[in-house]
Amino acid sequence: MSTPASAPRESRHGAKLNTVDYMREAVLFDGERVRAQHTRFWLLLILASIIATAGVVADSTATVIGAMIVAPLMRPIQGTMLSTVLGDRRNLIRSVLIMLAGVAAVIGIGLLFGLVLIQDMSASTNAQIAGRVSPKFVDLLAALATGVVGSVALLRSDISDALPGVAIAISLVPPLAVVGLTLESGHWAQAAGAMLLFTTNVAAILATGAVVMAIYGYARLRIEQAEDKEAERRRRARSYLTTLILLLVVSVPLTYSSLKTIDDRVRMAQVTSFVQDATEGSRWEIVSIDPRESSRILVIVKGEPPLPDVAAVYQAMEDDGLDVSLIDLEFIPAYGFDSEHLEAPTG
């Protein structure tokens, strides 16, 4: 029985697909056209970085999605995966270096944008940033599923049309743009969170790609061609183990972030209940309740004097076991006016 690599299919145009040569040409920076490949990659990456950063600054989801489609950063990541599976050390090193250089370039463009901006760029002022600085375990699950689609799309021409959707789903350039913006603004924790999201997506692409390639039989090619098959099997096992360790490493902070989010939501629900009880029957109402850094919670309440018994609210929350030192209540007086009841100025 022939392997998938030795029995390629043909597209409706007659081009052979799903061979090792086809995949190498698709994701590796190698061959006669290597200069053109580099030119295309860096041109698209720089443009995508500018688009993504501008989209984040403008808080425009459509613009950020456009950058995801243009961004070519998935190529060196898949190139790293393919080189690992095929045992191509030269292209593995090349793909890793291009990926790292691309990461540095996107972060650098984000930093440059931050230098010319007047406003502070942080999760509290920008929804695009807020959505990328607190990755959770569910983000890893989504990245794994998306990585599978991307790997299968690389192998099979009949579902290659899914690649634009993969580019949108697997967020690579926007988190790096957020890293640059938040670093320049001095929000180190948020920058670390955005970098964790990017690392999670990279780990998912590498892990799922290796698994999918093994399922389709490509992982056996290098072993079958190697003179020392046992040494090649050990090398392959080390590669898979490294990828597994990378997944476990990113899983720890993602799980912590998920548990922290659940805890924040439980605490916010408790605080909301106490404030609503204290303001019941008055003209005060909660406008917003948001988690802040260092596990703090900010509650903004608007209304008309007199103030409710704030001390009693804090005491009730403390009696219920809440750490009131992490809860900030902000009461903002608001006065309503009706033009019909405004008195004309005298004198």
KAPE-V382189 format. One record per pair of residues at least 24 apart in sequence whose C-alpha atoms are under 7 Angstrom apart, sorted by sequence separation. I is the first residue (numbers start at 0). GAP is how many residues later the second one is. D is the distance in whole Angstrom. If there is no record, write none. Layout:
# KAPE-V382189
i=I gap=GAP d=D
i=I gap=GAP d=D
This chain:
# KAPE-V382189
i=145 gap=24 d=6
i=43 gap=26 d=6
i=44 gap=26 d=5
i=72 gap=26 d=7
i=171 gap=26 d=6
i=43 gap=27 d=6
i=44 gap=27 d=6
i=142 gap=27 d=6
i=263 gap=27 d=7
i=43 gap=28 d=7
i=44 gap=28 d=7
i=304 gap=28 d=7
i=278 gap=29 d=6
i=296 gap=29 d=6
i=297 gap=29 d=6
i=298 gap=29 d=6
i=299 gap=29 d=6
i=300 gap=29 d=6
i=301 gap=29 d=6
i=302 gap=29 d=7
i=303 gap=29 d=5
i=277 gap=30 d=6
i=295 gap=30 d=5
i=296 gap=30 d=5
i=297 gap=30 d=5
i=298 gap=30 d=5
i=299 gap=30 d=5
i=300 gap=30 d=5
i=301 gap=30 d=5
i=302 gap=30 d=5
i=303 gap=30 d=6
i=40 gap=31 d=6
i=169 gap=31 d=6
i=294 gap=31 d=7
i=295 gap=31 d=6
i=296 gap=31 d=6
i=297 gap=31 d=6
i=298 gap=31 d=6
i=299 gap=31 d=6
i=300 gap=31 d=6
i=301 gap=31 d=6
i=302 gap=31 d=5
i=303 gap=31 d=6
i=301 gap=32 d=6
i=277 gap=35 d=7
i=206 gap=36 d=6
i=205 gap=37 d=7
i=274 gap=38 d=7
i=273 gap=39 d=6
i=202 gap=40 d=7
i=131 gap=43 d=6
i=202 gap=43 d=6
i=273 gap=43 d=7
i=202 gap=44 d=6
i=26 gap=48 d=5
i=27 gap=48 d=7
i=26 gap=49 d=6
i=128 gap=49 d=6
i=199 gap=50 d=6
i=26 gap=51 d=6
i=27 gap=51 d=5
i=26 gap=52 d=5
i=48 gap=57 d=6
i=52 gap=57 d=6
i=132 gap=57 d=5
i=146 gap=57 d=6
i=132 gap=58 d=7
i=134 gap=58 d=7
i=142 gap=58 d=5
i=146 gap=58 d=5
i=150 gap=58 d=5
i=49 gap=59 d=7
i=133 gap=59 d=6
i=48 gap=60 d=7
i=120 gap=60 d=6
i=121 gap=60 d=6
i=132 gap=60 d=4
i=139 gap=60 d=6
i=143 gap=60 d=5
i=147 gap=60 d=5
i=151 gap=60 d=7
i=120 gap=61 d=6
i=132 gap=61 d=4
i=142 gap=61 d=6
i=143 gap=61 d=7
i=146 gap=61 d=6
i=147 gap=61 d=7
i=150 gap=61 d=7
i=131 gap=62 d=5
i=134 gap=62 d=6
i=146 gap=62 d=7
i=27 gap=63 d=7
i=120 gap=64 d=6
i=143 gap=64 d=6
i=147 gap=64 d=7
i=119 gap=65 d=6
i=131 gap=65 d=7
i=58 gap=67 d=6
i=105 gap=67 d=7
i=109 gap=67 d=5
i=113 gap=67 d=5
i=58 gap=68 d=6
i=109 gap=68 d=7
i=58 gap=69 d=6
i=106 gap=69 d=5
i=110 gap=69 d=4
i=114 gap=69 d=7
i=105 gap=70 d=6
i=106 gap=70 d=5
i=109 gap=70 d=4
i=110 gap=70 d=5
i=113 gap=70 d=6
i=105 gap=71 d=6
i=109 gap=71 d=5
i=55 gap=72 d=5
i=106 gap=72 d=6
i=107 gap=72 d=6
i=55 gap=73 d=7
i=102 gap=73 d=7
i=106 gap=73 d=4
i=110 gap=73 d=6
i=68 gap=95 d=6
i=68 gap=98 d=5
i=67 gap=99 d=6
i=68 gap=99 d=6
i=67 gap=100 d=5
i=70 gap=102 d=7
i=64 gap=103 d=6
i=67 gap=103 d=7
i=67 gap=105 d=7
i=63 gap=110 d=7
i=136 gap=114 d=7
i=136 gap=117 d=5
i=135 gap=118 d=5
i=136 gap=118 d=5
i=134 gap=119 d=6
i=135 gap=119 d=6
i=51 gap=121 d=7
i=52 gap=121 d=7
i=135 gap=121 d=6
i=136 gap=121 d=6
i=51 gap=122 d=6
i=134 gap=122 d=7
i=135 gap=122 d=5
i=133 gap=123 d=7
i=48 gap=124 d=6
i=52 gap=124 d=5
i=51 gap=125 d=7
i=76 gap=125 d=7
i=80 gap=125 d=5
i=84 gap=125 d=6
i=48 gap=128 d=7
i=80 gap=128 d=6
i=80 gap=129 d=6
i=22 gap=131 d=7
i=85 gap=133 d=7
i=84 gap=134 d=6
i=86 gap=135 d=7
i=85 gap=136 d=6
i=17 gap=137 d=5
i=17 gap=138 d=6
i=16 gap=140 d=7
i=83 gap=155 d=7
i=3 gap=212 d=7
i=3 gap=213 d=7
i=4 gap=213 d=7
i=2 gap=214 d=7
